[in-house]
Amino acid sequence: MVSRRPVARRRQPRERSSQGTSRQDDTEIGHRSDENGATVRLNPTTTSHRSEVTVLFDLDGTLCVHDQSTDALLDAAFDAVGIDRYCGPTDLRSAAAAVEPAESDVEFYRRCLRVAAERAGADPADAGSIALAYDDAIDHGAVSFRDGAADALEAAIDSGRRVGLVTNGARGTQRTKLDALGITDRFETRVYAEPEFGVKPEPYPFERALGNLEADPATTTYVGDSLRADVAGANALGMETVWTPTDVTELGPDDPEPDHTLPSLAGLAALV
């Protein structure tokens, strides 16, 4: 584990936008089972806080990884549109680090493929059709926990902290993944992508989760694998940030700085 800033230092929270408290139907309020197996609805408007601190998790790349290989998905996508393949998994990951978060999965794939095409000297005009084919080839239920993720989630819950999910994925796609992992009901709130209000790193999804949990950013820890979407967005609101990189582990000169860097989520229990 690498800690780059003192844990005690907190940023001052930015003034909340009106979007952060406006809509009640943007997210789902979760349920958990009590010690007798009974399902208990956890609604922040009616449930008292069990703790002053909160943990928010990202999903893709943080709690879960795809079982399908990127190589096979790229083969399927390029074959479907009849175009010679011009990039591999490493090229796609490199392109992903260079593009901004998008309002949908397909748009994110399009941006990545466009960058990969330009770098390979290929025609980027076909990136949109390849992105659609790539998305069609994905089985969103074929996911597994990232190493240490299941234990990290349970450690956060067992610590007495309030636990939520903030993801840039669409509700249907992400619910499929959560159901496959068996953790849909482990979160007190689940915030999915609402492109019309902004996706991470925009403040809306973070503020929506904080509002649902009646949480203070200064006593909230955010855990995610993306410097641009997760760390930058949570930093801006004054949350403690835990970066869980999957590939690049060194910060660039212009990268947002997390409070902690965990190569493995197994180290999260020591922080919560």
N, C-alpha and C positions, 0 to 999 in steps of 0.2 A: 504494500500500500504506500502510495506517495501522497503526502499532504503538502500542498503548495502555499496555503495561507493559514494563518492561525484560525482554529475553529471558532474561537470566541468572537472574531471580528465579523460584524454583520453590516451589510449595506442598508441604507435607509430605504424602506419600501417606497416605490413610486405611487403617486396618487392613483387610485383605482379609476378606470373608465366606467362609464355608466353601463357598458356592455357586461361588465363583470357581475352585475347583480340583476340583470334584466329578465332573462328567460329561465323558466324552470324546466322546460322540456328539452333542453339541449343535451342533457346528460341523463344518466341512469343513477338512481340511488340504490346502492347494493343491499345485500342481505348477508348475514352470517348465521351459522348454527351455534346455539348455545351448548353448554356442556351436556345437556340432556338430548341433544339432537334436534331440538325444536328450532324452526327458522325464525329469526328475529329481524325485523325490518330496521335498518339503520338510516334514519332520516335525520339530517343535521338540524332540521327545524324543530324536531320534537325530542331528540336524544341529547342528553347532557354529555359534555366532554369527559372522556375517561383520562385524558392526558392533555398537557399543554403543547405537545409537539406532534408533528404530522410528517408522514413520509409519502411522497408521490413518486410513482414509477412510470417510466416509458415502457412500451411493450416490445416492438420489433428490435432485435439486436441487443436488447437489455434483458428482458425476461425470457424471450424465446428466439429460436433460430429455425430456419426452414430446413426441412428434411430433404427436399428436392435440391439437386445440385444446380448452381447457376449455369454451369457448362451445358447441362442437358436442357435447361430452359431456353438458353440462347439458341441452341441447335433447333429446338422446336419452333421458336419465334421466327428465325430467319428462313427456315424451310417453309413455314406457313405462308410467307409473303414472297417466296421465290427470289431471295436476294442472297448473294454470297456473304457469308459472315465476315465482319470486319473487326470484331472485338471479342475478347475473352473475359472471364470473371475478374481478372486483375485489372483490366482496362475499365470495366464497368465500375469497380470499386473506386478506382482513381477518379473517374468522372464524377461519381457521386459526391466525392469530397469537394468538388469544384462548383457544384450547382447549389442554388438556393432551395430550401424546402418548397414543396409544391402543394397545391390544394387538393390533389388526388394522387393515388398510386400511379395511374397511367401517365399523368402529366410529369411526375417525377421520373418515371422510366424514359419518357420521351426526351426530357432534358439531358439525362445521362447518356442516352444513345446518340443524341445530337453532338454532344461534346466528344464522345468516343469516335464518331464518324469523322468529325473535323480533324481530330488528332491522327486518324488513320488515313486521311486523304480520301475518304469515301464521301458519297453524296448524303448530306444530312437531311435531305427532304423526305426520306423514307422513315425517319425516326418515329413518326407518329404511328404509322401502320405496324412497325415492328414492336413498338411499345404495347399496342393493343393485343397483338399476338402473344407477346411475352406474358401479359396479364392473364390472357385466356388459358395459358399453359400452367398457371400456378394453381396448385391445390392448397387453398388456404387452411385446410384442416391438417395438412401434413407439416406439423411443427413439433418441436421438442423444447424442453427447458434448456436454456443456456446453462453451462456448468455452474453450479452453485446458486442458481436463480431460485429454485424451489425453496431451498433452505433460507435464502436471504429474505424472501417474501414472508415466510413463516416467522422468522426472527423479528421482522418489523411488526407483525401482528402480535406476536407473543410479548413484545416489549410494552404493549399498552398504547402504542401510538395509533393515531388515526391513519388509515392507509387508503390511498386513492390511485387511480390510473389516469394518465393524460397521454393520448396517442394522436398522431397525425393521420391514422388510418380511418377509413370509413366504418360506420357502425356495423354493417353487416359482415364485412371482411374481418374486423377485429373480434366480433362476437364469435365467429367461427373458430378463430384461434384460441380464444379464452375457453370456449366450451371444450375444445380438443385437449387443452391442458388441464381442464377441470378446476379452473380458478376464477370463473366468472363471478362467483359470489364471495370471493375473498376480499373484494374492495368495497369500501363504503360509498365511493362514487367512481363512476367511469365516464371520462370525458373523451368523446370521439371528435373527429375532424368536422368542423363547421366552417367550410371555406368562406361563406359570406361574412363571417365575423373575424376570420383570420386563423391560421394554423401556427403552431410553434415555429419560430420563436416569438411570434406576436403575443401580446399579453393575454388575449381573450381566453384561450383554453386553460392557462394557468390560473387566471383569476376566477374562472368558472368553477374549477375544482376547489380553490381556496374558499370561495363563497359557499359552496355546497357543504363544506366541512367546517365552516365558520373558523377557519384557520388563519393564523398570522404568518405572513411570509418569513418573518424573522425567526420563527421557531419551526420552520418547515424545511425538510431535506428533500431535494429532488435528485432522483437517480436515473441517468440516461447515458446512452452511448454516443450521441451526436453532439459535437461541440457547437455546431451552428444552431441546431434546433433546440436541444435540451439545455446545455450549459449557458449559452448566451441568453436564452429566454428566461430561465430561472434566475440567473445572475441579475438581470435587469429589474426583477421584482424584489430582490433582497433575500432570496432563499439560499440556504447552504446547498452547494452542488457537489454531487458525486459523479464523476465521469468514469464510465466503464467501457473503455475502447476495445474494439474487436480487431483492428488492424494497426493503424498508426497510434503509437503511444507517446510520441513526443509532440509538444506544442510548437506551432509556428509562431513567428513574431507578431502576427495579427490575430491569433486565435484567442477566444475568450478563455479566461483562466478559472478552472474549477477549484473548489476548496480541497477536494480529495480526488485522487486517481486510483482506481481499483482494477488491476488487470483481471481479477476474478471476483465475482460477486460473493464468494465465500468470505471475503473480508468485510462485508457490510455489517455483519452481526456485531463486530467490535465498535462500530460507529453508532449503532442504535441501542 
